[in-house]
Amino acid sequence: MLKLGRHAFGDDDRLIMAIVNRTPDSFYDKGATFAFDRALDRVREVVRDGAEIVDIGGVKAAPGQVVTVEEELERTVPFVAAVRAEFPDVVISVDTWRHEVGAAVCDAGADVLNDAWGGWDPELAAVAASYGAGLVCTHAGGVEPRTRPHRVAYPDVVADVLTRTVGEAERAAALGVPREGILIDPGHDFGKNTRHSLEVTRRLGELVDTGWPVLVSLSNKDFVGESLDRPVGERLVGTLATTAVSAWLGARVFRAHNVLETRQTLDMVASIAGTRPPARTVRGLA
């Protein structure tokens, strides 16, 4: 059973974690939701479109302008409070590696801390435990936050993913993070080249077999762009193909920009798998 915020989700549920960036320089939307009101409109849109989780970020993942702890707090804490006030039932996640930010956003109403940098700040898991919040344990290969991999190599990338993510998950549980609120994420593109990201996708079942719920963050990423030779604005088809494969292999949560398209993809996979009936069945019967 996966429990996030006020909700418990069944093993067959496939959840969408919608991305809401409170950054002026995000790689995909170029700051479209940096303004407070625009970001709140985005939350309304993704909730309407079927996202169960809203993931709020105050610092872009790529290298760029330095964002201090204080500035990240300003971008995230009041916004989390506003989302919680308007949407008391939605699961709120915050994408941060800093324990100071983690504590403040949990105070404001966040349910999950999305640690995309693989436990770089070892105190973040303890913060999640103290608030009873969920935690995403991501593989980033040990690289420093907001840095790009350079000629990174692994004897076996999936073995490294398993060792690091399962290790962080077990550590978090030992600290008191609720086991039913811990997820592992192979960290596509983070500390990896494109071949690494393709391999962890191909072998995603090995992560699923650990028993920890698997989250994937695939949306419009560079490994999709390099595989198909497409720029950021033309990666939706590749993203959805990877989403379908990941869902078939057992991933549970999908961090996405394109919520409607992702929901249709997940619903189709579920219908093929037999865990979701077709919305209508009149062909050959009428």
FENZIVEN-V303743 format. One record per backbone hydrogen bond with DSSP energy under -0.5 kcal/mol. CO is the residue of the C=O (numbers start at 1). NH is the residue of the N-H. E is the energy in kcal/mol with one decimal. If there is no record, write none. Layout:
BEGIN
co=CO nh=NH e=E
co=CO nh=NH e=E
END
This chain:
BEGIN
co=1 nh=3 e=-0.6
co=2 nh=4 e=-0.5
co=2 nh=9 e=-3.2
co=4 nh=7 e=-2.1
co=7 nh=4 e=-2.2
co=9 nh=2 e=-1.7
co=10 nh=13 e=-1.4
co=13 nh=15 e=-0.5
co=15 nh=17 e=-0.5
co=15 nh=254 e=-2.6
co=16 nh=18 e=-0.7
co=16 nh=52 e=-0.9
co=16 nh=53 e=-2.2
co=17 nh=256 e=-2.4
co=18 nh=55 e=-3.4
co=20 nh=22 e=-0.6
co=20 nh=57 e=-1.9
co=21 nh=23 e=-0.8
co=26 nh=30 e=-1.4
co=29 nh=32 e=-1.0
co=31 nh=34 e=-1.7
co=35 nh=39 e=-2.6
co=36 nh=40 e=-2.2
co=37 nh=41 e=-2.2
co=38 nh=42 e=-1.9
co=39 nh=43 e=-1.9
co=40 nh=44 e=-2.2
co=41 nh=45 e=-2.1
co=42 nh=46 e=-2.6
co=43 nh=47 e=-2.3
co=44 nh=48 e=-2.0
co=45 nh=49 e=-1.9
co=46 nh=51 e=-2.7
co=47 nh=50 e=-1.1
co=52 nh=91 e=-1.9
co=53 nh=18 e=-2.9
co=53 nh=55 e=-0.5
co=54 nh=56 e=-0.7
co=54 nh=93 e=-3.3
co=55 nh=20 e=-2.7
co=56 nh=95 e=-2.5
co=57 nh=22 e=-3.3
co=66 nh=68 e=-0.5
co=68 nh=72 e=-2.4
co=69 nh=73 e=-2.5
co=70 nh=74 e=-2.0
co=71 nh=75 e=-1.9
co=72 nh=76 e=-1.7
co=73 nh=77 e=-2.3
co=76 nh=80 e=-2.9
co=77 nh=81 e=-2.2
co=78 nh=82 e=-1.9
co=79 nh=83 e=-2.6
co=80 nh=84 e=-2.7
co=81 nh=85 e=-2.0
co=82 nh=86 e=-1.9
co=83 nh=87 e=-2.8
co=87 nh=90 e=-0.8
co=90 nh=92 e=-0.5
co=91 nh=54 e=-2.6
co=91 nh=93 e=-0.5
co=92 nh=111 e=-2.8
co=92 nh=112 e=-1.9
co=93 nh=56 e=-2.9
co=94 nh=96 e=-1.0
co=94 nh=114 e=-2.8
co=95 nh=58 e=-0.7
co=98 nh=102 e=-2.3
co=99 nh=103 e=-2.4
co=100 nh=104 e=-1.7
co=101 nh=105 e=-2.7
co=102 nh=106 e=-1.9
co=103 nh=107 e=-2.0
co=104 nh=108 e=-1.4
co=105 nh=109 e=-0.7
co=105 nh=110 e=-2.7
co=106 nh=109 e=-0.9
co=111 nh=134 e=-3.0
co=112 nh=94 e=-1.9
co=112 nh=114 e=-0.6
co=113 nh=115 e=-1.0
co=113 nh=136 e=-2.3
co=114 nh=96 e=-1.1
co=114 nh=116 e=-1.4
co=115 nh=118 e=-1.0
co=115 nh=138 e=-1.1
co=120 nh=122 e=-0.8
co=121 nh=124 e=-1.8
co=122 nh=126 e=-0.5
co=123 nh=127 e=-1.7
co=124 nh=128 e=-2.3
co=125 nh=129 e=-2.3
co=126 nh=130 e=-2.3
co=127 nh=131 e=-1.5
co=128 nh=132 e=-0.9
co=128 nh=133 e=-2.3
co=129 nh=132 e=-0.7
co=134 nh=113 e=-2.2
co=135 nh=137 e=-0.6
co=135 nh=183 e=-2.4
co=136 nh=115 e=-1.2
co=136 nh=138 e=-0.7
co=137 nh=185 e=-2.4
co=138 nh=140 e=-0.6
co=140 nh=143 e=-1.3
co=144 nh=147 e=-1.0
co=156 nh=160 e=-2.0
co=157 nh=161 e=-2.4
co=158 nh=162 e=-2.8
co=159 nh=163 e=-2.5
co=160 nh=164 e=-2.5
co=161 nh=165 e=-2.6
co=162 nh=166 e=-2.0
co=163 nh=167 e=-1.4
co=164 nh=168 e=-2.4
co=165 nh=169 e=-2.5
co=166 nh=170 e=-2.7
co=167 nh=171 e=-2.2
co=168 nh=172 e=-2.5
co=169 nh=173 e=-2.4
co=170 nh=174 e=-2.3
co=171 nh=175 e=-1.6
co=172 nh=176 e=-0.8
co=172 nh=177 e=-2.5
co=173 nh=176 e=-0.9
co=178 nh=181 e=-2.2
co=179 nh=182 e=-1.4
co=180 nh=3 e=-2.5
co=181 nh=135 e=-2.0
co=182 nh=213 e=-0.6
co=183 nh=137 e=-3.0
co=184 nh=215 e=-2.7
co=185 nh=139 e=-2.3
co=187 nh=190 e=-1.4
co=189 nh=191 e=-0.7
co=189 nh=192 e=-1.1
co=193 nh=197 e=-2.1
co=194 nh=198 e=-2.3
co=195 nh=199 e=-2.1
co=196 nh=200 e=-2.5
co=197 nh=201 e=-1.5
co=198 nh=202 e=-2.6
co=199 nh=203 e=-2.2
co=201 nh=204 e=-1.6
co=203 nh=206 e=-1.9
co=203 nh=207 e=-0.5
co=204 nh=207 e=-1.2
co=204 nh=208 e=-2.0
co=205 nh=209 e=-2.2
co=207 nh=210 e=-1.5
co=208 nh=211 e=-1.8
co=213 nh=184 e=-2.6
co=214 nh=252 e=-2.9
co=214 nh=253 e=-1.7
co=215 nh=186 e=-0.5
co=216 nh=218 e=-0.6
co=216 nh=255 e=-2.6
co=218 nh=221 e=-1.8
co=221 nh=224 e=-0.7
co=221 nh=225 e=-2.0
co=222 nh=226 e=-3.4
co=223 nh=227 e=-1.6
co=224 nh=228 e=-1.9
co=225 nh=229 e=-1.3
co=225 nh=230 e=-2.0
co=231 nh=234 e=-2.2
co=232 nh=235 e=-1.0
co=235 nh=239 e=-2.4
co=236 nh=240 e=-2.7
co=237 nh=241 e=-2.2
co=238 nh=242 e=-2.1
co=239 nh=243 e=-2.3
co=240 nh=244 e=-2.4
co=241 nh=245 e=-2.1
co=242 nh=246 e=-2.5
co=243 nh=247 e=-2.6
co=244 nh=248 e=-2.4
co=245 nh=249 e=-1.9
co=246 nh=250 e=-0.6
co=246 nh=251 e=-2.6
co=247 nh=250 e=-1.1
co=252 nh=15 e=-2.9
co=253 nh=216 e=-2.6
co=253 nh=255 e=-0.5
co=254 nh=17 e=-2.6
co=254 nh=256 e=-0.5
co=255 nh=218 e=-0.7
co=255 nh=219 e=-1.0
co=256 nh=19 e=-2.1
co=257 nh=259 e=-1.1
co=258 nh=262 e=-1.9
co=259 nh=263 e=-2.8
co=260 nh=264 e=-2.1
co=261 nh=265 e=-2.0
co=262 nh=266 e=-2.6
co=263 nh=267 e=-2.6
co=264 nh=268 e=-2.2
co=265 nh=269 e=-2.2
co=266 nh=270 e=-2.4
co=267 nh=271 e=-2.2
co=268 nh=272 e=-2.3
co=269 nh=273 e=-2.5
co=270 nh=274 e=-1.0
co=270 nh=275 e=-2.1
co=270 nh=276 e=-1.1
co=282 nh=285 e=-2.3
co=282 nh=286 e=-1.8
END
